[in-house]
Amino acid sequence: MEDKSSRFTILIDADKKKAFDELCATQDVTASQMIRQLIREYLDRHGVDYAPGPLRTKKQRKNAR
């Protein structure tokens, strides 16, 4: 897990949240764990390096070397 945490607040329809919470429970994960996983996968899919430092895509980082 990352060293520093930041709060991410979203608004979502109550029925969707309930369905999401219930689905997560069936998979033995919390909604927060699943959202963090979804964010990591989204960043990876788009080639974004989220390590400390300036935000760059992995391709930009390779070319900078």
N, CA, C and O atoms as a MOPAC input file, in Angstrom:
PM7 MOZYME 1SCF
protein

 N      0.83300 1    -1.18400 1     0.00000 1
 C      0.00000 1     0.00000 1     0.00000 1
 C      0.87800 1     1.24800 1     0.00000 1
 O      1.99700 1     1.22100 1     0.51200 1
 N      0.38400 1     2.32100 1    -0.56200 1
 C      1.11700 1     3.56500 1    -0.65900 1
 C      1.39200 1     4.14900 1     0.72400 1
 O      0.67300 1     3.86300 1     1.68200 1
 N      2.44000 1     4.97000 1     0.82000 1
 C      2.81200 1     5.56800 1     2.10100 1
 C      1.82600 1     6.64900 1     2.54600 1
 O      1.43200 1     6.68400 1     3.71200 1
 N      1.43000 1     7.52200 1     1.63400 1
 C      0.54000 1     8.62500 1     1.98700 1
 C     -0.84200 1     8.36500 1     1.42500 1
 O     -0.98900 1     7.82200 1     0.33000 1
 N     -1.84100 1     8.75300 1     2.17400 1
 C     -3.21400 1     8.57500 1     1.71700 1
 C     -3.86000 1     9.92600 1     1.46300 1
 O     -3.51400 1    10.93100 1     2.08500 1
 N     -4.79800 1     9.92400 1     0.54300 1
 C     -5.57700 1    11.10700 1     0.21300 1
 C     -7.03000 1    10.69200 1     0.14500 1
 O     -7.34100 1     9.57600 1    -0.27400 1
 N     -7.90000 1    11.55500 1     0.54100 1
 C     -9.32700 1    11.25100 1     0.48800 1
 C     -9.85700 1    11.57300 1    -0.90300 1
 O     -9.50800 1    12.60100 1    -1.48300 1
 N    -10.69800 1    10.69800 1    -1.43200 1
 C    -11.32400 1    10.86900 1    -2.73300 1
 C    -12.82800 1    10.76400 1    -2.49100 1
 O    -13.33300 1     9.68500 1    -2.17800 1
 N    -13.53200 1    11.86000 1    -2.63300 1
 C    -14.97000 1    11.87900 1    -2.36300 1
 C    -15.73700 1    11.94900 1    -3.67600 1
 O    -15.46900 1    12.80400 1    -4.51900 1
 N    -16.69400 1    11.03800 1    -3.83900 1
 C    -17.52500 1    11.04500 1    -5.04500 1
 C    -18.99700 1    10.98600 1    -4.64300 1
 O    -19.34800 1    10.53800 1    -3.55200 1
 N    -19.82300 1    11.44000 1    -5.53300 1
 C    -21.26500 1    11.29400 1    -5.34700 1
 C    -21.73000 1    10.20200 1    -6.29300 1
 O    -21.35100 1    10.17900 1    -7.46400 1
 N    -22.55400 1     9.29600 1    -5.77900 1
 C    -23.05000 1     8.18900 1    -6.58000 1
 C    -24.48800 1     7.91000 1    -6.16400 1
 O    -24.85700 1     8.08900 1    -5.00300 1
 N    -25.28000 1     7.47900 1    -7.10800 1
 C    -26.66200 1     7.11000 1    -6.84700 1
 C    -26.70300 1     6.05800 1    -5.73300 1
 O    -25.90000 1     5.12500 1    -5.72500 1
 N    -27.63000 1     6.21200 1    -4.80500 1
 C    -27.71900 1     5.31400 1    -3.64400 1
 C    -27.92300 1     3.86000 1    -4.04100 1
 O    -27.35600 1     2.96400 1    -3.41500 1
 N    -28.72100 1     3.61600 1    -5.06900 1
 C    -28.96000 1     2.23400 1    -5.50800 1
 C    -27.68800 1     1.60800 1    -6.09000 1
 O    -27.40600 1     0.43400 1    -5.85300 1
 N    -26.92300 1     2.39600 1    -6.85000 1
 C    -25.66600 1     1.89500 1    -7.40900 1
 C    -24.66100 1     1.60800 1    -6.29400 1
 O    -23.95100 1     0.60400 1    -6.34100 1
 N    -24.60000 1     2.47900 1    -5.30400 1
 C    -23.67500 1     2.26200 1    -4.19000 1
 C    -24.03600 1     0.98800 1    -3.43200 1
 O    -23.16100 1     0.19700 1    -3.08100 1
 N    -25.31400 1     0.79900 1    -3.18700 1
 C    -25.75000 1    -0.39700 1    -2.47200 1
 C    -25.39200 1    -1.64700 1    -3.26400 1
 O    -24.88500 1    -2.61700 1    -2.70000 1
 N    -25.65300 1    -1.63100 1    -4.57000 1
 C    -25.32700 1    -2.78100 1    -5.42000 1
 C    -23.81800 1    -3.03100 1    -5.43900 1
 O    -23.37400 1    -4.17900 1    -5.38800 1
 N    -23.02700 1    -1.94900 1    -5.51300 1
 C    -21.56600 1    -2.06700 1    -5.51600 1
 C    -21.07600 1    -2.64700 1    -4.19600 1
 O    -20.25200 1    -3.56200 1    -4.19000 1
 N    -21.57400 1    -2.12300 1    -3.07900 1
 C    -21.18700 1    -2.63200 1    -1.75900 1
 C    -21.52100 1    -4.11200 1    -1.61800 1
 O    -20.72200 1    -4.89200 1    -1.10000 1
 N    -22.70700 1    -4.48900 1    -2.08100 1
 C    -23.12500 1    -5.88800 1    -1.98000 1
 C    -22.25900 1    -6.79100 1    -2.84900 1
 O    -21.87500 1    -7.87900 1    -2.42000 1
 N    -21.94800 1    -6.35300 1    -4.06100 1
 C    -21.08600 1    -7.13900 1    -4.93700 1
 C    -19.69800 1    -7.29500 1    -4.33500 1
 O    -19.13400 1    -8.38900 1    -4.34200 1
 N    -19.14800 1    -6.20700 1    -3.81500 1
 C    -17.83000 1    -6.27700 1    -3.17200 1
 C    -17.84800 1    -7.27200 1    -2.01200 1
 O    -16.91000 1    -8.05200 1    -1.84500 1
 N    -18.90100 1    -7.24300 1    -1.22200 1
 C    -19.01000 1    -8.15800 1    -0.07900 1
 C    -19.00300 1    -9.61200 1    -0.54000 1
 O    -18.40600 1   -10.46400 1     0.11900 1
 N    -19.65600 1    -9.90500 1    -1.65900 1
 C    -19.66500 1   -11.28400 1    -2.16000 1
 C    -18.27300 1   -11.72400 1    -2.60000 1
 O    -17.98400 1   -12.92000 1    -2.64600 1
 N    -17.40600 1   -10.75500 1    -2.92400 1
 C    -16.04400 1   -11.05800 1    -3.35800 1
 C    -15.04000 1   -10.88400 1    -2.22600 1
 O    -13.83000 1   -10.94900 1    -2.44200 1
 N    -15.55700 1   -10.66100 1    -1.00600 1
 C    -14.73000 1   -10.52100 1     0.19700 1
 C    -13.70700 1    -9.39000 1     0.10000 1
 O    -12.57000 1    -9.52400 1     0.55300 1
 N    -14.12700 1    -8.27600 1    -0.49700 1
 C    -13.31800 1    -7.06000 1    -0.54000 1
 C    -14.19900 1    -5.88800 1    -0.11900 1
 O    -15.41900 1    -5.93400 1    -0.27300 1
 N    -13.58000 1    -4.85100 1     0.40600 1
 C    -14.34600 1    -3.65600 1     0.72900 1
 C    -14.50000 1    -2.80600 1    -0.53200 1
 O    -13.75700 1    -2.96200 1    -1.50100 1
 N    -15.46000 1    -1.92300 1    -0.49800 1
 C    -15.65700 1    -1.01500 1    -1.63300 1
 C    -14.38900 1    -0.18300 1    -1.85300 1
 O    -14.00000 1     0.05200 1    -2.99700 1
 N    -13.75000 1     0.26000 1    -0.78300 1
 C    -12.51500 1     1.05500 1    -0.90800 1
 C    -11.39800 1     0.26200 1    -1.57300 1
 O    -10.67700 1     0.79000 1    -2.42000 1
 N    -11.25400 1    -1.00500 1    -1.19100 1
 C    -10.22300 1    -1.84300 1    -1.81500 1
 C    -10.48300 1    -1.98400 1    -3.31100 1
 O     -9.55600 1    -1.89200 1    -4.11500 1
 N    -11.73300 1    -2.20600 1    -3.68300 1
 C    -12.06800 1    -2.37700 1    -5.09600 1
 C    -11.85800 1    -1.08800 1    -5.87500 1
 O    -11.35900 1    -1.12400 1    -6.99900 1
 N    -12.22900 1     0.04200 1    -5.30100 1
 C    -12.02700 1     1.32100 1    -5.99000 1
 C    -10.54400 1     1.59000 1    -6.19500 1
 O    -10.14300 1     2.05500 1    -7.26200 1
 N     -9.71600 1     1.30000 1    -5.17900 1
 C     -8.26700 1     1.46900 1    -5.34300 1
 C     -7.74200 1     0.56700 1    -6.45400 1
 O     -6.90300 1     0.98700 1    -7.25100 1
 N     -8.23400 1    -0.67900 1    -6.51200 1
 C     -7.81900 1    -1.60000 1    -7.57000 1
 C     -8.23200 1    -1.07400 1    -8.93900 1
 O     -7.44000 1    -1.11000 1    -9.88000 1
 N     -9.45800 1    -0.58900 1    -9.05800 1
 C     -9.93700 1    -0.04800 1   -10.33100 1
 C     -9.09900 1     1.14700 1   -10.78500 1
 O     -8.80000 1     1.28400 1   -11.97200 1
 N     -8.72200 1     2.00800 1    -9.84400 1
 C     -7.89100 1     3.17500 1   -10.18200 1
 C     -6.51000 1     2.72400 1   -10.65200 1
 O     -5.99800 1     3.23300 1   -11.64900 1
 N     -5.89700 1     1.76000 1    -9.93200 1
 C     -4.58000 1     1.24500 1   -10.35200 1
 C     -4.65100 1     0.66400 1   -11.76100 1
 O     -3.78700 1     0.94300 1   -12.59300 1
 N     -5.67600 1    -0.14000 1   -12.02900 1
 C     -5.83100 1    -0.75900 1   -13.34400 1
 C     -6.04000 1     0.29500 1   -14.43000 1
 O     -5.50100 1     0.16200 1   -15.52800 1
 N     -6.80600 1     1.32400 1   -14.13900 1
 C     -7.06300 1     2.39400 1   -15.10900 1
 C     -5.76800 1     3.14100 1   -15.43700 1
 O     -5.48600 1     3.41800 1   -16.60300 1
 N     -4.98500 1     3.46300 1   -14.40900 1
 C     -3.70900 1     4.13800 1   -14.63200 1
 C     -2.75900 1     3.25600 1   -15.43400 1
 O     -2.10700 1     3.72900 1   -16.36500 1
 N     -2.67900 1     1.97900 1   -15.07800 1
 C     -1.81000 1     1.05100 1   -15.81300 1
 C     -2.23900 1     0.91900 1   -17.27300 1
 O     -1.39900 1     0.93000 1   -18.17200 1
 N     -3.54800 1     0.79300 1   -17.50900 1
 C     -4.06800 1     0.63300 1   -18.86700 1
 C     -3.70400 1     1.83200 1   -19.73800 1
 O     -3.51600 1     1.69300 1   -20.94700 1
 N     -3.60400 1     3.01400 1   -19.12000 1
 C     -3.28700 1     4.22700 1   -19.87300 1
 C     -1.82000 1     4.60900 1   -19.77100 1
 O     -1.42300 1     5.69600 1   -20.19000 1
 N     -1.01400 1     3.70800 1   -19.20900 1
 C      0.43300 1     3.92100 1   -19.17400 1
 C      0.88700 1     5.04000 1   -18.27500 1
 O      1.92600 1     5.65000 1   -18.52800 1
 N      0.13200 1     5.32900 1   -17.22600 1
 C      0.49700 1     6.42600 1   -16.32300 1
 C      1.31800 1     5.87100 1   -15.16700 1
 O      0.90300 1     4.93000 1   -14.49200 1
 N      2.49200 1     6.46800 1   -14.94800 1
 C      3.36100 1     6.09800 1   -13.83100 1
 C      2.94600 1     6.95000 1   -12.64100 1
 O      3.05000 1     8.17600 1   -12.69100 1
 N      2.48100 1     6.32000 1   -11.57900 1
 C      1.99900 1     7.07500 1   -10.42300 1
 C      2.96000 1     7.00900 1    -9.25000 1
 O      2.55800 1     7.20800 1    -8.10400 1
 N      4.23000 1     6.73100 1    -9.53000 1
 C      5.25300 1     6.76400 1    -8.48900 1
 C      5.48800 1     8.22200 1    -8.09300 1
 O      5.12400 1     9.12600 1    -8.84500 1
 N      6.08700 1     8.46500 1    -6.92900 1
 C      6.35800 1     9.84300 1    -6.51100 1
 C      7.11900 1    10.61200 1    -7.58300 1
 O      7.93300 1    10.04100 1    -8.30900 1
 N      6.85700 1    11.87400 1    -7.67300 1
 C      7.50800 1    12.72000 1    -8.66600 1
 C      6.48500 1    13.24800 1    -9.64300 1
 O      5.28700 1    13.02200 1    -9.46800 1
 N      6.94000 1    13.95700 1   -10.68400 1
 C      6.00100 1    14.51800 1   -11.64600 1
 C      5.23100 1    13.41400 1   -12.35800 1
 O      5.78300 1    12.35500 1   -12.65900 1
 N      3.97100 1    13.66400 1   -12.62100 1
 C      3.10800 1    12.69400 1   -13.28700 1
 C      3.50300 1    12.61100 1   -14.75400 1
 O      3.42300 1    13.59600 1   -15.48800 1
 N      3.93100 1    11.42100 1   -15.17200 1
 C      4.29500 1    11.19800 1   -16.57000 1
 C      3.81000 1     9.81700 1   -16.97400 1
 O      3.64100 1     8.92700 1   -16.14100 1
 N      3.59200 1     9.66100 1   -18.26900 1
 C      3.25900 1     8.32500 1   -18.73600 1
 C      4.54200 1     7.50500 1   -18.72800 1
 O      5.64300 1     8.05600 1   -18.75200 1
 N      4.39100 1     6.19200 1   -18.69600 1
 C      5.55700 1     5.31900 1   -18.70300 1
 C      6.37900 1     5.53700 1   -19.96400 1
 O      7.60700 1     5.46100 1   -19.92100 1
 N      5.71900 1     5.80900 1   -21.08900 1
 C      6.41500 1     6.05200 1   -22.34600 1
 C      7.28000 1     7.31400 1   -22.24200 1
 O      8.42300 1     7.31800 1   -22.69800 1
 N      6.73600 1     8.38900 1   -21.64100 1
 C      7.50200 1     9.62100 1   -21.47300 1
 C      8.71500 1     9.37400 1   -20.58400 1
 O      9.79000 1     9.91500 1   -20.84400 1
 N      8.55900 1     8.56500 1   -19.53900 1
 C      9.65100 1     8.28600 1   -18.60600 1
 C     10.77800 1     7.55400 1   -19.32700 1
 O     11.94900 1     7.86200 1   -19.10700 1
 N     10.44000 1     6.57400 1   -20.20000 1
 C     11.45200 1     5.83300 1   -20.95300 1
 C     12.23800 1     6.77300 1   -21.85900 1
 O     13.46400 1     6.69100 1   -21.93200 1
 N     11.53100 1     7.66600 1   -22.55000 1
 C     12.17200 1     8.58900 1   -23.47800 1
 C     13.03500 1     9.62300 1   -22.77700 1
 O     13.94300 1    10.18000 1   -23.39400 1
 N     12.77400 1     9.89500 1   -21.49900 1
 C     13.54000 1    10.88600 1   -20.74300 1
 C     14.91600 1    10.36200 1   -20.35700 1
 O     15.80800 1    11.13800 1   -20.01300 1
 N     15.08700 1     9.04400 1   -20.41400 1
 C     16.38600 1     8.45700 1   -19.99500 1
 C     17.40800 1     8.52000 1   -21.06800 1
 O     18.53800 1     8.07200 1   -20.87100 1

